[in-house]
Amino acid sequence: MCGDVYDHERFKDDTFVNTSRLTTIDIVKKEAQTLNTLYVLGEPDPKFLEYLKKNGYKLEDYKLGE
């Protein structure tokens, strides 16, 4: 996962980061987790939403782990 980080103790606001491999992601709860870090997600990139729509997917279809 990648994106801009805000309100994080190790990064300045608006720093672009790539995470390590995700172990869980819950779009409805707006949370994603790696082995060591829980991320609270913001709004998805409009280009990603456009991609989903073009390919017949919904944001809610993305769930990894439990």
C-alpha positions in Angstrom: 0.0 0.0 0.0 1.2 3.5 -0.6 0.1 7.0 0.1 0.6 10.2 2.0 1.0 9.9 5.8 -0.4 12.4 8.4 -0.3 12.5 12.2 2.4 9.8 12.4 5.1 9.9 15.0 7.9 8.8 12.6 7.0 10.8 9.5 6.3 14.5 8.7 2.8 15.2 7.4 2.3 14.7 3.7 5.2 12.2 3.4 4.7 9.6 0.7 5.3 6.0 2.0 5.1 2.4 0.8 4.2 -0.1 3.5 5.5 -3.6 3.9 3.1 -6.4 3.0 -0.4 -6.0 4.4 -1.8 -8.7 6.6 -5.3 -7.2 6.8 -7.3 -4.5 5.1 -10.8 -3.5 5.9 -12.1 -0.7 3.7 -15.3 -0.3 5.6 -13.5 0.3 8.8 -10.8 2.3 6.9 -8.0 0.2 8.5 -5.0 -1.6 7.1 -2.4 -3.5 9.0 1.1 -4.9 8.4 2.9 -7.2 10.8 3.9 -4.2 12.9 1.7 -1.2 12.1 -2.0 -0.4 12.0 -2.9 2.3 9.5 -6.0 4.4 9.6 -6.9 5.1 6.0 -8.2 8.3 4.5 -10.1 8.7 1.3 -9.1 6.5 -1.7 -7.4 8.1 -4.7 -10.1 9.1 -7.3 -8.0 7.3 -10.0 -8.3 4.1 -8.0 -12.1 4.6 -7.7 -12.3 5.1 -11.4 -10.3 1.9 -12.0 -12.7 0.0 -9.8 -15.8 1.3 -11.6 -14.3 0.6 -15.1 -13.6 -3.0 -14.0 -16.9 -3.7 -12.3 -15.5 -3.7 -8.7 -16.7 -1.9 -5.6 -14.4 -0.5 -2.9 -16.2 -2.9 -0.4 -14.9 -5.9 -2.5 -11.4 -5.2 -1.0 -10.9 -7.1 2.2 -7.9 -9.1 3.2 -7.6 -11.2 6.4 -9.9 -11.1 9.3 
